[in-house]
Amino acid sequence: MAAAQSLDERVRDLERRVEQIEKAKEQSTGAAGANRTAGRSDSSRQLASWRSLRLGMTEADVRTILGEPNKVEVVGYISWDYPGGGRVRFDRFSGKVQGWSEPDR
């Protein structure tokens, strides 16, 4: 019974994460359309994508939102660098987001 409960918890966690990714993707797409209409720059759309990041996201989650990094470094943690100085930091063992810094505007 404990294994079934654990499996149920894992399924709920995965469903929650998929929902977060879909929501972030919708926000990013919606922000892009709104920005085009309002004549805002690409950097505004990009900032909306960065602001949809959440602690604990996986590398796949981040790749879905921001795309492929320009540079990857592995030290005591994993660091993905993006154009404009943006950086995402992952825990080396769990592969989950520990923090990030948005690119310069």
Beta strands, then each sheet from edge to edge (+ up, - down):
strand 1: 71-74
strand 2: 78-81
strand 3: 87-90
strand 4: 97-101
sheet 1: 1+ 2- 3+ 4-
end
